[in-house]
Amino acid sequence: MKFRYFQSSIFFFLFTVTASAELQNGGMIFLQLPASAQSAATMRVFSQSSQSPLSIFENPIGTKNPKTTLALSHHFWFSDIKIDALAISVPFKKSSIGFGVNHVRIPGVEIRDYPSDEPAASVEPQYVAIAAAYTWSPLKKVEIGATTKFLYEHLYTFSDRGFAFDLAGRWSAPSMLDISVSLQNVGFLESRNSANKLPSSITIGIVRPELFEGNNINGSIGLNLRSNLASDEATAQVGAEMRYRELLTFRGGFEHVGSVNRESFGFGIHLEKFSFDYAYLIMPEGLGNPHFLTITYQP
């Protein structure tokens, strides 16, 4: 069947994103992609405290920033796969709001009735997430946030739609620790494949935001423990970053999920109103290594 070969192509793409065990009965897997270079370089460990509007796709609390912030991210991958994300966050006295769009395009997917040199057709699957977030600080050291996302994917001759919701809370605990709990991608999916489920997960994060005091160099380290509610797969993520005078940042991360390990590294350059961040993910052999580039602007 034509669709069988089409599914194989999509499966290969999704396998580069996550371990095979997570793909069982999965839909909208692109939601598990890091949305920014900062997040990719540290395996999403600092999503809760990134102060980036692109955290709207990972943890709504990370969108909070004392300044209005606009961010654009572009991902370079194999086979000309293109992933673009745009988001903005606007602060208020004890709260903030954010809006974002995430778009994935996979050109040149070939459809075949049977193995042959000439495809029967060539299609371009597309995935879209449109998000809105609200973050509120009811107490001095407590923050809560929520995100709602409209989801759309076009696959060959049909389309899937759905809504997903994220809820998160963060506590700035004594001894310089940030502790967060987030519930991600809970909702419903209208799909022709009744086995498809959203990649719902719950994550506990612990971050030490300030390793050193004073001087020109500072750093952060963190750990995420995540459980995929659809596949019962557990994920451990570790990330670290080192900053020099808030001008230059070096980052690194490690992720273990199922039987798959991934590493990442990156850096950021921060100017008065602009920031430029880059990340590189090291995937298992043969799956390609994506590059992430993010530009952030604070008017």
Secondary structure as the mmCIF struct_conf table of DSSP 4:
data_model
#
loop_
_struct_conf.conf_type_id
_struct_conf.id
_struct_conf.beg_label_comp_id
_struct_conf.beg_label_asym_id
_struct_conf.beg_label_seq_id
_struct_conf.end_label_comp_id
_struct_conf.end_label_asym_id
_struct_conf.end_label_seq_id
HELX_RH_AL_P HELX_RH_AL_P1 LYS A 2 VAL A 17
BEND BEND1 THR A 18 THR A 18
HELX_RH_3T_P HELX_RH_3T_P1 SER A 20 LEU A 23
TURN_TY1_P TURN_TY1_P1 GLN A 24 ASN A 25
HELX_RH_3T_P HELX_RH_3T_P2 ILE A 29 GLN A 32
BEND BEND2 LEU A 33 LEU A 33
BEND BEND3 ALA A 35 SER A 36
HELX_RH_AL_P HELX_RH_AL_P2 ALA A 37 ALA A 41
TURN_TY1_P TURN_TY1_P2 THR A 42 PHE A 46
HELX_RH_3T_P HELX_RH_3T_P3 SER A 47 SER A 49
HELX_RH_3T_P HELX_RH_3T_P4 PRO A 53 PHE A 57
TURN_TY1_P TURN_TY1_P3 GLU A 58 GLU A 58
HELX_RH_3T_P HELX_RH_3T_P5 PRO A 60 THR A 63
BEND BEND4 PRO A 66 LYS A 67
STRN STRN1 THR A 69 PHE A 76
HELX_RH_3T_P HELX_RH_3T_P6 PHE A 78 ASP A 80
STRN STRN2 LYS A 82 PRO A 91
BEND BEND5 LYS A 93 LYS A 94
STRN STRN3 SER A 95 ARG A 105
TURN_TY1_P TURN_TY1_P4 PRO A 107 GLY A 108
STRN STRN4 VAL A 109 ILE A 111
BEND BEND6 ASP A 113 PRO A 115
BEND BEND7 ASP A 117 GLU A 118
BEND BEND8 ALA A 120 ALA A 120
STRN STRN5 ALA A 121 VAL A 123
STRN STRN6 GLN A 126 LEU A 139
TURN_TY1_P TURN_TY1_P5 LYS A 140 LYS A 141
STRN STRN7 VAL A 142 LEU A 155
TURN_TY1_P TURN_TY1_P6 TYR A 156 THR A 157
STRN STRN8 PHE A 158 ALA A 173
TURN_TY1_P TURN_TY1_P7 PRO A 174 MET A 176
STRN STRN9 LEU A 177 GLU A 190
BEND BEND9 ARG A 192 ASN A 193
TURN_TY1_P TURN_TY1_P8 SER A 194 ALA A 195
STRN STRN10 SER A 201 ARG A 208
BEND BEND10 LEU A 211 PHE A 212
BEND BEND11 GLY A 214 ASN A 216
STRN STRN11 ILE A 217 ASN A 228
TURN_TY1_P TURN_TY1_P9 LEU A 229 SER A 231
STRN STRN12 ALA A 234 TYR A 244
TURN_TY1_P TURN_TY1_P10 ARG A 245 LEU A 247
STRN STRN13 LEU A 248 VAL A 257
TURN_TY1_P TURN_TY1_P11 GLY A 258 SER A 259
STRN STRN14 VAL A 260 HIS A 270
BEND BEND12 GLU A 272 LYS A 273
STRN STRN15 PHE A 274 ILE A 282
HELX_LH_PP_P HELX_LH_PP_P1 MET A 283 MET A 283
BEND BEND13 PRO A 284 PRO A 284
TURN_TY1_P TURN_TY1_P12 GLU A 285 GLY A 286
BEND BEND14 LEU A 287 LEU A 287
STRN STRN16 HIS A 291 TYR A 297
#
